[in-house]
Amino acid sequence: MDATCHVEPIQKEISIEDRNAAEMIILAVWGLGCENCANRVRNSLLQLEGVVSADIGLAHGLALVDYLPSKTNLSEIVRAVAAAGNDGRHHYRAEIIPGGEENSHVSL
């Protein structure tokens, strides 16, 4: 990791109503090499309208994402992970870990 790799985590203000209406999904994420990678993916998810929160587990390559189905969908969430690597140096991929919801398996 070099000095140009540092990524500051962003913060997102969320209303109580949105937090209460959110659904959770779990993603398996590939390409995470360090905490900056985790922050890069988290930031990309949080910039997506409809994502309420995103927690990235670097050690296990998992992301817990709370989102509003009325504002985003599972395919957009998976694409946001891949888009986090848009600098040409980092490449990320995600799949939704099925948890019973209909059409829960989305892959890039």
ROGUZA-806451 format. One record per residue: x negated, y, z negated of N, C-alpha, C in turn. Coordinates in Angstrom, 1 decimal, m for minus. Example, Ala and Ser with C-alpha at 12.3 -4.5 7.8 and 13.67 -1.06 7.14 Angstrom:
# residues 2
{{m13.2; m5.7; m7.8}; {m12.3; m4.5; m7.8}; {m13.2; m3.3; m7.8}}
{{m12.8; m2.2; m7.1}; {m13.7; m1.1; m7.1}; {m12.9; 0.0; m7.9}}
//
This chain:
# residues 108
{{m0.8; m1.2; 0.0}; {0.0; 0.0; 0.0}; {m0.9; 1.2; 0.0}}
{{m0.5; 2.2; 0.9}; {m1.3; 3.5; 0.9}; {m0.4; 4.6; 0.4}}
{{m1.0; 5.8; 0.3}; {m0.3; 6.9; m0.2}; {0.9; 7.3; 0.6}}
{{1.0; 7.0; 1.9}; {2.1; 7.3; 2.7}; {3.3; 6.4; 2.6}}
{{3.1; 5.4; 1.8}; {4.1; 4.4; 1.6}; {5.1; 4.7; 0.4}}
{{4.7; 5.7; m0.4}; {5.5; 6.0; m1.6}; {6.9; 6.5; m1.2}}
{{7.9; 5.9; m1.9}; {9.3; 6.3; m1.7}; {10.0; 6.6; m3.0}}
{{10.5; 7.8; m3.1}; {11.2; 8.3; m4.3}; {12.7; 7.7; m4.2}}
{{13.2; 7.1; m5.3}; {14.6; 6.6; m5.3}; {15.5; 7.8; m5.3}}
{{16.6; 7.8; m4.5}; {17.6; 8.8; m4.5}; {18.6; 8.5; m5.5}}
{{19.4; 9.5; m5.9}; {20.5; 9.4; m6.8}; {21.8; 9.7; m6.1}}
{{22.9; 9.1; m6.4}; {24.1; 9.3; m5.7}; {25.2; 9.5; m6.8}}
{{25.9; 10.6; m6.7}; {27.0; 10.9; m7.6}; {28.3; 10.2; m7.2}}
{{28.9; 9.4; m8.1}; {30.0; 8.6; m7.7}; {31.2; 8.9; m8.7}}
{{32.4; 9.1; m8.2}; {33.5; 9.3; m9.0}; {33.9; 8.1; m9.8}}
{{34.6; 8.2; m10.9}; {35.1; 7.1; m11.7}; {36.1; 6.3; m10.8}}
{{36.9; 7.0; m10.0}; {37.9; 6.3; m9.2}; {37.2; 5.3; m8.2}}
{{36.1; 5.9; m7.5}; {35.4; 5.1; m6.6}; {34.7; 3.9; m7.2}}
{{34.1; 4.1; m8.4}; {33.4; 3.1; m9.1}; {34.4; 1.9; m9.5}}
{{35.6; 2.3; m9.9}; {36.6; 1.3; m10.3}; {37.2; 0.6; m9.1}}
{{37.2; 1.2; m7.9}; {37.8; 0.6; m6.7}; {36.7; m0.2; m5.9}}
{{35.5; m0.2; m6.3}; {34.4; m0.8; m5.6}; {34.5; m2.3; m5.7}}
{{34.1; m3.0; m4.7}; {33.9; m4.5; m4.7}; {32.4; m4.7; m4.6}}
{{31.9; m5.9; m5.1}; {30.5; m6.2; m5.2}; {30.2; m7.3; m4.2}}
{{29.0; m7.2; m3.5}; {28.5; m8.3; m2.7}; {27.0; m8.5; m3.1}}
{{26.5; m9.6; m2.8}; {25.1; m9.9; m3.1}; {24.5; m10.2; m1.8}}
{{23.3; m9.6; m1.5}; {22.6; m9.8; m0.3}; {21.3; m10.5; m0.6}}
{{20.9; m11.4; 0.3}; {19.5; m11.9; 0.3}; {18.8; m11.0; 1.2}}
{{17.6; m10.4; 0.8}; {16.9; m9.5; 1.5}; {15.5; m10.0; 1.8}}
{{15.0; m10.0; 3.1}; {13.7; m10.3; 3.4}; {12.9; m9.1; 3.8}}
{{11.6; m9.2; 3.6}; {10.7; m8.1; 4.0}; {10.2; m7.2; 2.8}}
{{10.7; m7.4; 1.6}; {10.4; m6.6; 0.5}; {9.0; m7.0; 0.0}}
{{8.0; m6.1; 0.1}; {6.7; m6.4; m0.3}; {6.3; m5.7; m1.6}}
{{7.0; m4.6; m2.0}; {6.6; m3.9; m3.2}; {7.8; m3.0; m3.6}}
{{7.6; m2.3; m4.7}; {8.7; m1.5; m5.3}; {9.1; m0.4; m4.3}}
{{8.2; 0.1; m3.5}; {8.5; 1.1; m2.5}; {9.4; 0.6; m1.4}}
{{9.2; m0.7; m1.0}; {10.1; m1.3; m0.1}; {11.5; m1.4; m0.7}}
{{11.6; m1.8; m2.0}; {12.9; m1.9; m2.6}; {13.6; m0.6; m2.7}}
{{12.8; 0.5; m3.0}; {13.4; 1.8; m3.0}; {13.8; 2.3; m1.6}}
{{13.1; 1.9; m0.6}; {13.4; 2.2; 0.8}; {14.8; 1.6; 1.2}}
{{15.0; 0.3; 0.9}; {16.2; m0.4; 1.2}; {17.3; 0.2; 0.3}}
{{17.1; 0.4; m0.9}; {18.1; 1.0; m1.8}; {18.6; 2.3; m1.3}}
{{17.6; 3.2; m0.9}; {18.0; 4.5; m0.4}; {18.8; 4.4; 0.8}}
{{18.5; 3.5; 1.7}; {19.2; 3.4; 3.0}; {20.7; 2.9; 2.7}}
{{20.8; 2.0; 1.7}; {22.2; 1.6; 1.4}; {23.0; 2.7; 0.7}}
{{22.3; 3.5; m0.1}; {23.1; 4.6; m0.8}; {23.4; 5.7; 0.1}}
{{22.7; 5.8; 1.2}; {23.1; 6.9; 2.2}; {24.3; 6.5; 3.0}}
{{24.7; 5.3; 3.0}; {25.8; 4.8; 3.7}; {27.1; 5.2; 3.0}}
{{28.0; 5.9; 3.7}; {29.3; 6.3; 3.1}; {30.0; 5.0; 2.7}}
{{30.5; 5.0; 1.5}; {31.2; 3.9; 1.0}; {30.4; 3.0; 0.1}}
{{29.1; 3.1; 0.1}; {28.3; 2.4; m0.9}; {28.2; 3.2; m2.2}}
{{28.7; 2.5; m3.2}; {28.8; 3.2; m4.6}; {27.5; 3.0; m5.3}}
{{26.9; 1.8; m5.3}; {25.6; 1.6; m6.0}; {24.9; 0.5; m5.3}}
{{23.6; 0.4; m5.5}; {22.8; m0.6; m4.9}; {21.6; m0.9; m5.9}}
{{21.5; m2.1; m6.3}; {20.3; m2.5; m7.2}; {19.6; m3.6; m6.4}}
{{18.3; m3.4; m6.3}; {17.4; m4.3; m5.6}; {16.6; m5.1; m6.5}}
{{16.6; m6.4; m6.5}; {15.8; m7.3; m7.3}; {14.6; m7.7; m6.5}}
{{13.5; m7.0; m6.6}; {12.3; m7.3; m5.8}; {11.8; m8.7; m6.0}}
{{11.7; m9.2; m7.2}; {11.2; m10.5; m7.5}; {11.9; m11.6; m6.8}}
{{13.2; m11.5; m6.7}; {14.0; m12.6; m6.1}; {14.6; m12.2; m4.7}}
{{14.3; m11.0; m4.2}; {14.8; m10.6; m2.9}; {16.3; m10.5; m2.8}}
{{16.9; m10.0; m3.8}; {18.3; m9.9; m3.9}; {18.7; m8.4; m4.0}}
{{19.9; m8.1; m3.4}; {20.5; m6.7; m3.6}; {21.9; m6.9; m4.1}}
{{22.3; m6.2; m5.1}; {23.7; m6.2; m5.6}; {24.2; m4.8; m5.1}}
{{25.3; m4.9; m4.3}; {25.8; m3.7; m3.7}; {27.3; m3.6; m4.1}}
{{27.6; m2.4; m4.7}; {29.0; m2.1; m4.9}; {29.5; m1.1; m3.8}}
{{30.6; m1.5; m3.1}; {31.0; m0.7; m2.0}; {32.5; m0.6; m1.9}}
{{33.0; 0.4; m1.1}; {34.4; 0.6; m0.9}; {34.8; 0.1; 0.4}}
{{35.6; m1.0; 0.5}; {35.9; m1.6; 1.7}; {36.7; m0.6; 2.6}}
{{37.4; 0.4; 2.0}; {38.1; 1.3; 2.8}; {37.2; 2.3; 3.6}}
{{35.9; 2.4; 3.2}; {35.0; 3.3; 3.8}; {33.8; 2.7; 4.5}}
{{33.5; 1.5; 4.3}; {32.5; 0.8; 5.0}; {32.8; m0.7; 5.1}}
{{32.0; m1.4; 5.9}; {32.2; m2.9; 6.0}; {30.9; m3.6; 5.8}}
{{31.0; m4.9; 5.7}; {29.9; m5.8; 5.4}; {28.8; m5.7; 6.5}}
{{29.2; m5.6; 7.8}; {28.3; m5.5; 8.9}; {27.4; m4.2; 8.8}}
{{28.1; m3.1; 8.4}; {27.4; m1.8; 8.3}; {26.4; m1.9; 7.1}}
{{26.7; m2.6; 6.1}; {25.8; m2.7; 4.9}; {24.6; m3.5; 5.3}}
{{24.8; m4.6; 6.0}; {23.6; m5.4; 6.5}; {22.8; m4.6; 7.4}}
{{23.4; m3.8; 8.3}; {22.6; m3.0; 9.3}; {21.9; m1.9; 8.5}}
{{22.4; m1.4; 7.4}; {21.7; m0.4; 6.7}; {20.4; m0.9; 6.1}}
{{20.4; m2.2; 5.7}; {19.1; m2.8; 5.2}; {18.1; m2.8; 6.3}}
{{18.5; m3.3; 7.5}; {17.6; m3.3; 8.7}; {17.1; m1.9; 9.0}}
{{18.0; m0.9; 9.0}; {17.6; 0.4; 9.3}; {16.6; 1.1; 8.4}}
{{16.5; 0.5; 7.2}; {15.5; 1.0; 6.2}; {14.1; 0.9; 6.7}}
{{13.9; m0.1; 7.7}; {12.6; m0.3; 8.2}; {12.4; 0.4; 9.5}}
{{13.0; 1.6; 9.7}; {12.9; 2.2; 11.0}; {11.6; 3.0; 11.3}}
{{10.6; 2.8; 10.4}; {9.3; 3.5; 10.6}; {8.3; 2.7; 11.5}}
{{8.7; 1.5; 11.9}; {7.8; 0.7; 12.7}; {6.8; m0.1; 11.9}}
{{6.6; 0.2; 10.6}; {5.7; m0.6; 9.8}; {6.4; m1.6; 8.9}}
{{7.7; m1.3; 8.6}; {8.4; m2.1; 7.7}; {9.6; m2.8; 8.4}}
{{9.8; m4.0; 8.1}; {10.9; m4.7; 8.8}; {11.7; m5.5; 7.7}}
{{13.0; m5.2; 7.6}; {13.8; m5.8; 6.6}; {15.0; m6.5; 7.3}}
{{15.5; m7.5; 6.6}; {16.6; m8.3; 7.1}; {17.5; m8.7; 5.9}}
{{18.8; m8.8; 6.1}; {19.6; m9.2; 5.0}; {20.7; m10.1; 5.5}}
{{21.2; m11.0; 4.6}; {22.3; m11.8; 4.8}; {23.2; m11.7; 3.5}}
{{24.5; m11.7; 3.7}; {25.4; m11.8; 2.6}; {25.4; m13.2; 2.0}}
{{25.3; m13.3; 0.7}; {25.4; m14.6; 0.1}; {26.9; m14.8; m0.2}}
{{27.4; m15.9; 0.5}; {28.9; m16.1; 0.3}; {29.3; m16.3; m1.1}}
{{30.4; m15.6; m1.4}; {30.9; m15.7; m2.8}; {32.4; m15.9; m2.8}}
{{32.9; m16.5; m1.7}; {34.4; m16.8; m1.6}; {35.2; m15.8; m0.8}}
{{34.7; m14.6; m0.6}; {35.5; m13.6; 0.2}; {35.5; m14.0; 1.7}}
{{36.6; m13.7; 2.3}; {36.7; m14.1; 3.7}; {35.7; m13.4; 4.6}}
{{35.1; m14.1; 5.5}; {34.1; m13.6; 6.5}; {32.9; m13.0; 5.7}}
{{32.5; m13.6; 4.7}; {31.4; m13.0; 3.9}; {30.0; m13.2; 4.4}}
{{29.8; m14.1; 5.4}; {28.5; m14.4; 5.9}; {28.2; m13.6; 7.1}}
{{27.4; m12.6; 6.9}; {26.9; m11.7; 8.0}; {25.4; m11.8; 8.1}}
{{24.9; m11.9; 9.3}; {23.5; m12.0; 9.5}; {23.0; m11.1; 10.6}}
{{21.8; m10.6; 10.4}; {21.1; m9.8; 11.5}; {20.2; m10.7; 12.3}}
//
